[in-house]
Amino acid sequence: MTNPIAIKVGADATGPLLEVSVEELVAADVAAAIAAKSSETPPGDLVPVWVDHPEKADGNLDEAMSGVGYRARRDLWKLEVGLPPIGGFAAAEGVAVRSFVINADEEAWVEVNNRAFAWHREQGGWTVEQVAEREAEDWFDADGFLIHELDGDIAGFCWTKIHDEEEPPAGEIYVIGVDPAHHGKGLGRAMTVAGLESIHSRGFSRAILYVDADNTPAARLYETLGFTVETVRRLYS
């Protein structure tokens, strides 16, 4: 292999996980390297792998990965937008938000989040304990975790996260959702814009988020705000 292929070994809630960026790398070499790394990683069968920039590999990566037993399962888009977004912050006007309250909002937020993402493999199964783990992280900022209430209940939320390691630094819309009982009220756009306004108010001119490529309604919403695809991530298993 003429180019070094750096494959990271990690894990998610379901077990071991590999990650690799393949821009300008030869597809057949990438597939062979992933298969080798997978065989070395317990339990030794096909370990799922996230591949960044699969469309920029030299050759057909899907075909090469099929040759070593993998299939493409999911595309995740990393989107980015300059701030302020298209249309400014007007969409958030009239939608009152408050900061998340530690030791008070966890259970209610988990219930709403899990209803909003009942269809989603990773996001739909949060627990109060997982929220507490995030609260203990250095990056956690309750003031950047926005809550919108209707009749005393959480109707929508936008949880943001700052990434100083990004180039240039950026704020991320980490998790955003609307209780299904309140769909159709424009809260998705309003909460997105409220999150972008929060990021901008902290001195950032760039925002990022991740969305499944097949989540067409969300992808269309983000496109109208000026988001563009910065990275394609493809899951093979």
C-alpha positions in Angstrom: 0.0 0.0 0.0 1.4 3.3 -1.0 -0.6 5.4 1.4 -0.8 4.9 5.1 -4.4 4.0 6.2 -5.0 5.1 9.8 -7.9 3.2 11.2 -9.2 4.2 14.6 -10.6 1.5 16.9 -13.4 2.6 19.3 -16.8 1.5 20.4 -20.4 2.6 20.6 -23.4 1.3 22.6 -23.6 -1.8 20.4 -19.9 -2.8 20.6 -16.5 -2.3 18.8 -16.4 0.3 16.0 -13.8 1.3 13.4 -13.4 4.8 11.9 -11.3 5.9 8.9 -11.1 8.8 6.4 -10.4 7.6 2.9 -10.1 10.8 0.8 -7.8 10.1 -2.2 -7.0 6.6 -0.9 -7.3 3.5 -3.2 -10.7 1.8 -2.5 -9.3 -1.7 -2.8 -6.5 -0.9 -0.3 -9.0 0.7 2.1 -11.2 -2.4 2.0 -8.3 -4.7 2.6 -7.0 -2.6 5.5 -10.4 -2.5 7.1 -10.9 -6.3 6.8 -7.5 -6.8 8.4 -8.1 -4.5 11.2 -11.6 -6.0 11.8 -10.1 -9.5 12.1 -7.7 -8.2 14.7 -10.4 -6.5 16.8 -12.4 -8.7 19.2 -14.7 -10.6 18.6 -12.8 -11.0 15.3 -15.8 -10.9 12.9 -16.9 -8.0 10.7 -16.7 -4.9 13.0 -18.9 -2.0 11.8 -16.9 0.9 10.4 -17.6 4.6 9.8 -15.9 5.8 6.6 -15.4 9.6 6.0 -15.5 10.9 2.4 -16.3 7.5 0.8 -17.2 9.4 -2.4 -13.7 10.7 -2.6 -11.9 7.4 -2.6 -9.9 6.3 -5.7 -12.3 3.7 -7.0 -15.7 2.4 -6.1 -15.5 1.9 -2.3 -19.0 0.2 -2.0 -17.8 -2.4 -4.5 -14.5 -2.9 -2.8 -16.1 -3.2 0.6 -18.6 -5.7 -0.8 -15.6 -7.8 -1.8 -14.5 -8.3 1.8 -18.1 -8.9 3.1 -19.3 -5.4 4.0 -22.4 -3.6 2.9 -23.2 0.1 3.1 -25.9 0.6 5.7 -26.3 4.3 6.4 -25.0 7.7 5.3 -24.6 10.5 7.9 -24.0 14.0 6.7 -21.9 16.5 8.6 -23.4 19.9 7.7 -22.0 23.4 8.3 -23.3 26.9 8.0 -21.9 30.4 8.5 -23.6 32.6 11.0 -25.9 34.3 11.0 -27.9 31.8 8.8 -30.1 32.6 5.8 -33.0 34.7 7.1 -31.1 35.7 10.2 -32.6 34.7 13.6 -36.2 35.9 13.0 -37.6 32.3 13.0 -36.8 32.1 16.7 -38.8 35.2 17.6 -41.9 34.5 19.6 -40.7 31.1 20.8 -39.6 31.5 24.3 -36.7 29.3 25.5 -34.9 28.8 28.8 -31.8 27.0 29.9 -31.8 23.3 30.9 -31.9 23.0 34.7 -29.6 20.3 36.1 -31.2 17.9 38.6 -34.7 19.0 37.4 -35.1 18.5 33.7 -33.4 15.2 33.1 -36.4 12.8 33.3 -38.8 15.0 31.4 -36.2 15.6 28.7 -35.5 11.9 28.3 -39.2 11.1 27.9 -39.6 13.8 25.2 -36.4 12.9 23.4 -37.2 9.2 23.3 -40.7 9.9 21.9 -39.2 12.3 19.3 -36.6 9.7 18.2 -38.5 6.4 18.8 -37.4 5.5 15.2 -33.7 6.2 15.6 -31.1 3.5 16.4 -28.9 5.6 18.7 -30.9 8.7 19.7 -34.1 7.0 20.8 -32.9 5.2 23.9 -31.4 7.8 26.2 -31.5 7.3 30.0 -31.3 9.8 32.8 -27.9 8.2 33.7 -26.6 9.0 30.2 -27.7 12.6 30.6 -25.8 12.8 33.9 -22.7 11.5 32.1 -22.9 14.3 29.6 -23.4 16.8 32.4 -20.1 15.7 33.9 -18.2 16.3 30.6 -16.1 19.5 30.4 -18.0 20.7 27.3 -21.4 20.6 28.9 -23.0 24.0 29.3 -26.6 24.2 30.6 -27.0 27.7 29.1 -26.5 26.2 25.7 -29.1 23.5 26.2 -32.3 25.3 25.2 -35.8 24.2 26.3 -39.1 25.4 24.9 -42.2 24.7 27.1 -45.9 24.7 26.3 -48.4 24.4 29.2 -45.5 23.6 31.5 -44.2 20.6 29.5 -41.1 20.4 27.3 -42.3 20.8 23.7 -39.0 21.2 22.0 -35.3 21.5 22.7 -32.0 22.3 21.1 -28.8 21.1 22.8 -25.6 22.8 21.6 -22.0 21.9 22.0 -18.8 23.9 21.4 -15.9 22.5 19.4 -12.8 24.6 19.9 -10.8 21.9 18.1 -12.7 22.5 14.8 -11.0 24.6 12.2 -12.4 27.2 12.4 -14.0 26.6 15.8 -17.7 25.9 15.7 -20.8 25.3 17.7 -22.7 22.1 17.1 -26.4 21.5 17.3 -25.8 18.3 19.2 -29.4 17.1 19.7 -32.5 18.8 18.5 -36.1 17.6 18.8 -39.8 18.3 19.1 -42.3 16.3 21.0 -44.5 14.5 18.4 -47.5 16.0 20.1 -46.4 19.4 18.8 -45.4 18.6 15.3 -46.7 20.9 12.6 -46.2 24.1 14.6 -42.9 25.2 13.1 -41.0 24.4 16.3 -38.3 22.5 14.4 -37.2 25.6 12.5 -37.6 27.8 15.5 -35.5 25.6 17.8 -32.8 25.2 15.1 -32.6 29.0 14.7 -32.6 29.5 18.5 -29.7 27.1 18.8 -27.8 28.9 16.0 -28.5 32.3 17.7 -27.1 30.9 21.0 -23.9 29.7 19.2 -23.5 33.0 17.5 -24.0 34.9 20.8 -21.0 33.1 22.2 -18.7 34.5 19.5 -18.9 31.7 16.9 -19.4 32.4 13.2 -19.8 28.7 12.1 -22.2 26.0 13.2 -22.2 22.3 12.4 -24.6 19.4 12.9 -25.1 15.8 11.8 -28.2 14.4 10.1 -29.0 11.1 8.4 -29.0 11.5 4.7 -32.4 9.8 4.4 -34.0 12.1 7.0 -35.4 14.2 4.1 -37.6 16.7 6.1 -34.7 17.6 8.4 -32.2 17.9 5.6 -34.5 20.2 3.6 -35.0 22.4 6.7 -31.3 22.7 7.2 -30.7 23.5 3.5 -33.2 26.4 3.7 -31.1 27.8 6.5 -27.9 27.7 4.4 -26.4 24.4 5.6 -24.2 22.5 3.2 -22.6 19.1 3.3 -19.1 19.3 4.6 -18.5 15.5 5.1 -20.2 12.3 4.1 -19.9 9.5 6.7 -20.9 6.0 5.6 -21.5 3.1 7.9 -20.5 -0.3 6.6 -21.2 -3.5 8.4 
